[in-house]
Structures are given as C-alpha cells and as structure tokens.
Amino acid sequence: MSIEKFIKAIRNRPLMYVEKLEINYIYYLVIGFLGSNLMKGDIYKIDRIFHKHFVGWVIKWVQENVDSNYVKKSFYWHHIFIAITDSEEDAVKLFFELSEKFFEEYQFQIDMEENAYDENNF
C-alpha cells in the first residue's frame, strides 16, 4: 500500500489507527509506515516523493496562504501544522486536506513525466 492510500485510510477511520486525534500520533504513524515500506523494499514512487518533498511543499503553502513571512522552524511537518493552527483538531484536519492536495499535484506531475517518457519512446 502506498503512503497516499494509507493516509486516505487513516482519514476515513482515524481512531482505528491512533488512540487520539493528535497530529503527533499521525506523524509517527505515517513515518513508521514509510520506514516499514522502505525496509521491506515495498516503496512506491509517491512514497519517495512524499518523504522528500512534503515538508517543503507545506512550507510553500503556508507562505502563500497563511503567512508570507513564515520561516521554517522545524524539519518536521507536524510541528508546522501545530504552529499554524489553533488546535489539534485543526492541525489534523489541515494535514489531511493538504496531503490530499499534495498527492493530487504530484500525481499530475508523475503522470506528465510518464507520458513524456512514453512519447519519447515512439
């Protein structure tokens, strides 16, 4: 299962995966899932993209939508969500909304790359 599908599963039934709806719990669950896939060699392209780009993408989103002067204060995306929201509930909700946008944007880019590759082979 890819990280995209895993996050969607958590979003649909969060208390099945975490004891409380807290962004820290979700962060460690997601990072553990990615690490497990990596160790098993079961990692998808979107998993690598999420791991490498999600924090930077979130920072850019914050700068464009919340605070144009926002400066990265942490390497961890869950800290960013805590810093820009008023509650755990808001942080969790925003994480799910932004992760969905992230996957849509990057899936489009992956599709474009694959189509460009296919076109070059003909």
ROVOBA-549922 format. One record per residue: x, y, z of N, C-alpha, C in turn. Coordinates in steps of 0.1 Angstrom, whole numbers, padded with zeros to 4 digits, always signed. Last residue first. Example, Ala and Ser with C-alpha at 12.3 -4.5 7.8 and 13.67 -1.06 7.14 Angstrom:
# residues 2
+0128-0022+0071+0137-0011+0071+0129+0000+0079/+0132-0057+0078+0123-0045+0078+0132-0033+0078/
# end
This chain:
# residues 122
+0084+0065-0288+0077+0062-0301+0083+0068-0312/+0096+0075-0265+0099+0061-0270+0092+0057-0282/+0085+0099-0259+0098+0099-0265+0102+0085-0270/+0060+0091-0248+0060+0098-0261+0074+0098-0268/+0068+0081-0224+0062+0072-0234+0063+0078-0248/+0078+0104-0211+0087+0093-0214+0081+0084-0225/+0055+0119-0210+0066+0125-0217+0075+0113-0221/+0040+0102-0193+0035+0105-0206+0046+0110-0215/+0056+0104-0170+0054+0091-0176+0049+0093-0190/+0053+0132-0164+0066+0126-0166+0065+0113-0174/+0025+0133-0160+0031+0141-0171+0045+0135-0174/+0023+0117-0137+0016+0113-0150+0022+0121-0162/+0037+0132-0119+0042+0119-0122+0036+0114-0136/+0021+0155-0118+0035+0156-0123+0040+0142-0127/-0002+0144-0107-0003+0151-0120+0011+0151-0126/+0008+0137-0083+0003+0126-0092+0002+0132-0106/+0013+0162-0071+0024+0153-0075+0020+0142-0084/-0014+0171-0068-0004+0179-0075+0008+0170-0080/-0025+0151-0052-0031+0154-0065-0021+0162-0074/-0009+0151-0030-0009+0139-0038-0015+0142-0052/-0015+0178-0020-0001+0174-0023-0001+0162-0033/-0042+0175-0014-0038+0184-0024-0024+0181-0029/-0039+0156+0007-0047+0153-0005-0043+0162-0016/-0025+0171+0025-0019+0159+0020-0026+0155+0007/-0043+0191+0032-0031+0194+0024-0024+0182+0018/-0063+0176+0046-0066+0185+0034-0054+0187+0025/-0048+0165+0067-0055+0156+0057-0059+0164+0044/-0038+0188+0079-0029+0178+0074-0036+0170+0063/-0062+0200+0088-0054+0207+0078-0044+0197+0071/-0070+0182+0107-0079+0184+0096-0071+0191+0084/-0049+0184+0126-0052+0171+0119-0060+0173+0106/-0052+0211+0133-0039+0206+0127-0041+0193+0120/-0078+0211+0144-0075+0219+0132-0062+0214+0125/-0073+0194+0166-0083+0191+0156-0081+0198+0143/-0054+0209+0181-0051+0196+0175-0060+0192+0164/-0057+0244+0172-0060+0233+0180-0055+0220+0173/-0049+0265+0155-0053+0268+0169-0056+0256+0178/-0020+0264+0133-0034+0262+0137-0036+0264+0152/+0007+0266+0130-0002+0275+0122-0017+0273+0124/+0021+0248+0146+0024+0263+0147+0014+0271+0140/+0011+0223+0138+0008+0228+0152+0010+0243+0153/+0022+0222+0113+0007+0222+0115+0003+0227+0128/+0049+0221+0119+0044+0232+0111+0029+0233+0113/+0051+0197+0133+0054+0210+0140+0048+0222+0133/+0047+0179+0112+0037+0180+0122+0039+0193+0131/+0070+0181+0096+0058+0187+0091+0047+0188+0102/+0102+0190+0108+0091+0181+0109+0077+0187+0105/+0122+0207+0110+0123+0198+0099+0111+0189+0098/+0113+0241+0119+0114+0227+0122+0116+0219+0109/+0109+0266+0109+0115+0265+0123+0117+0250+0127/+0108+0285+0081+0108+0271+0086+0116+0271+0099/+0089+0314+0083+0102+0308+0081+0102+0294+0088/+0065+0335+0068+0067+0322+0076+0081+0317+0072/+0055+0357+0055+0069+0358+0062+0072+0345+0070/+0030+0351+0047+0040+0352+0036+0054+0353+0042/+0009+0329+0060+0019+0339+0065+0030+0340+0054/-0011+0315+0044-0012+0318+0058-0004+0330+0062/-0005+0310+0017-0019+0310+0022-0021+0315+0036/+0022+0310+0011+0013+0315+0001-0001+0317+0006/+0034+0298+0033+0038+0312+0029+0028+0318+0019/+0021+0273+0033+0019+0283+0044+0023+0297+0040/+0031+0263+0009+0017+0265+0010+0014+0275+0022/+0058+0261+0016+0054+0269+0005+0039+0273+0006/+0055+0242+0036+0061+0255+0039+0057+0265+0028/+0046+0220+0021+0038+0226+0032+0042+0240+0035/+0068+0215+0005+0055+0218-0001+0046+0225+0009/+0087+0207+0024+0089+0219+0016+0076+0224+0010/+0074+0183+0033+0077+0195+0042+0079+0208+0035/+0073+0167+0010+0061+0172+0017+0064+0184+0026/+0095+0156-0004+0090+0170-0007+0079+0175+0001/+0104+0131+0005+0114+0141+0001+0108+0155+0000/+0080+0117+0011+0091+0117+0021+0101+0129+0018/+0067+0119-0013+0061+0124-0001+0072+0126+0010/+0084+0105-0030+0081+0120-0033+0076+0126-0020/+0084+0080-0020+0096+0087-0020+0094+0102-0022/+0057+0074-0024+0062+0074-0011+0075+0082-0010/+0054+0075-0052+0048+0085-0044+0052+0086-0030/+0068+0051-0058+0074+0064-0062+0067+0076-0054/+0068+0029-0030+0063+0034-0042+0069+0047-0046/+0085+0002-0015+0082+0016-0015+0078+0020-0029/+0093-0022-0002+0080-0021-0008+0076-0006-0009/+0115-0029+0012+0117-0027-0002+0104-0025-0010/+0112-0030+0038+0107-0042+0031+0110-0041+0016/+0121-0005+0045+0129-0016+0049+0125-0029+0042/+0101+0011+0033+0114+0012+0028+0123+0000+0032/+0079+0004+0049+0079+0001+0034+0093+0001+0029/+0088+0014+0073+0085-0001+0072+0085-0004+0057/+0089+0041+0068+0101+0034+0072+0099+0019+0070/+0061+0046+0064+0071+0049+0053+0084+0041+0056/+0051+0040+0089+0047+0033+0077+0057+0034+0066/+0064+0059+0105+0067+0045+0107+0063+0036+0095/+0053+0082+0094+0067+0080+0093+0071+0065+0095/+0026+0078+0102+0030+0079+0088+0044+0077+0086/+0029+0077+0130+0023+0065+0123+0027+0066+0108/+0039+0102+0136+0047+0090+0139+0042+0077+0132/+0017+0118+0127+0030+0119+0122+0038+0107+0124/-0004+0110+0144-0005+0107+0129+0009+0108+0123/+0006+0119+0168+0003+0105+0166+0003+0101+0151/+0007+0147+0163+0019+0139+0166+0017+0124+0164/-0020+0154+0159-0011+0154+0148+0002+0146+0150/-0045+0134+0173-0034+0143+0175-0024+0142+0164/-0070+0118+0183-0067+0126+0171-0057+0137+0174/-0058+0088+0199-0064+0102+0199-0061+0109+0187/-0049+0064+0189-0056+0064+0201-0064+0077+0202/-0051+0055+0154-0045+0062+0165-0054+0063+0177/-0066+0038+0138-0052+0038+0137-0045+0045+0148/-0092+0042+0143-0088+0028+0141-0073+0027+0141/-0096+0069+0142-0094+0062+0155-0092+0047+0155/-0099+0074+0114-0087+0078+0122-0085+0071+0135/-0110+0066+0088-0113+0059+0101-0101+0062+0110/-0102+0083+0067-0116+0077+0067-0119+0071+0081/-0075+0089+0073-0085+0100+0072-0099+0094+0073/-0064+0064+0069-0064+0070+0083-0074+0081+0083/-0068+0061+0042-0074+0051+0051-0074+0057+0065/-0052+0082+0032-0066+0082+0030-0073+0072+0039/-0027+0072+0041-0032+0084+0046-0047+0086+0044/-0025+0049+0024-0025+0048+0038-0031+0060+0045/-0025+0060-0002-0036+0052+0002-0037+0050+0017/+0000+0074+0000-0012+0081-0003-0025+0073+0001/+0018+0054+0005+0015+0063+0016+0003+0071+0013/+0005+0022-0008+0013+0034-0009+0010+0044+0003/+0008-0012+0000+0000+0000+0000+0009+0012+0000/
# end
